[in-house]
């Protein structure tokens, strides 16, 4: 909201008001504000949760230090949501479609997670919100995001059309079939179902390729494929973050690492010079998302202050479902969703460990009459706990793996 005030002040010549035009300044302001909210007001929220006896109910799984977590305040995801939304509302451009999509994602999945936590804490139902309602919430969000990307005219990518007698050189030309000064090529803003794919020469993948058998109709129906992909990605990453939230600081720190990476990807994708240099898809207006991600990173770091071992507060599903969905939608809107298996490798490993464990147990029980396990316990972080590794060591090593995956994700922009 402040951007509109400073635009007015700048128009009347107020000294220094023009600094608000710079994404770097507003991003720095967002991360600082987010840190202040999460660290200063977070303590008050924790005390309120403790006073109201909104504590974690722990089931004894025989893990070291597990029962000590009994009664630790939960629903701390409220701190994360407030630390993200307030700075974005203050410093973001609220007319930007991408920013609005991220705000809707944050609020919607926050409400789904809050409902789940509310049922667990206040209704004393340990199962919380049933799985089908969680999936329904993610499904509705996926359809909304997909349709918005399809229908909104501001959601475009800028393509270069190479002419026969020239070399590609990026220029800001938004009209189709218009040559630049050298007459070598033209650029055009188009609605597109293309996305970034790693390790491929041209670095782009069109969802229309998946329905190639439809011939000329493939491009027309590619948006349906994209919407289905959006639903699957949001559901998978959101639930993956939820499963990862089992050790103090694990989901929080891992999400911060992913957030930094996505912020870098959004910046280069929304900057025409960097996009040209890296030969990646240029997506107009996504630079504004750097402000959102700055607030997200600040919220993660600030919450980690209280969530690090031994945790003073847990984020609950209010936080975990939200941050997973935020990461998924953010990657989708900057056309980097196919990098998620690499970037979100921690979430992927946690989810796969559960799926493998359950599938193998059912298969062996049917075949041998007795269920067998691949891991000592799933998700994966509990497997290492069972092996006797201290909780802080597991979390730190998962963070290290997350950093390596983040580096690999960024490197994929040039390795093809």
Secondary structure, 3 states (H helix, E strand, C coil): CHHHHHHHHHHCCCCCHHHHHCHHHHHHHHHHHHHHHHHHHHHHHHHHHHHCCCECCCCCCCCCCCHHHCCCECCCHHHHHHHHHHHHHHHCCCCCHHHHHHHHHHHHHHHHHHHHHHHHHCCCCCCCCCHHHHHHHHHHHHHHHHHHHHHCCCCCEEEEEECCCCCCCCCCCCCCCCCCCCCCEEEEEECCCEEECCCCCCCEEEHHHHHHHHHHHHHHHHHHHHHHHHHHHHHHHHHHHHHHCCCCCHHHHHHHHHHHHHHHHHHHHCCHHHHHHHCCCECCCHHHHHHHHHHHHHHHHHHHHHHCCCCCECCHHHHHHHHHHHHHHHHHHCCCHHHHHHHCHHHHHHHHHHHHHHHHHHHHHHHHCCCCCCCCCCCHHHHHHHCCCCHHHHHHHHHHHHHHHHHHHHHCCCCC
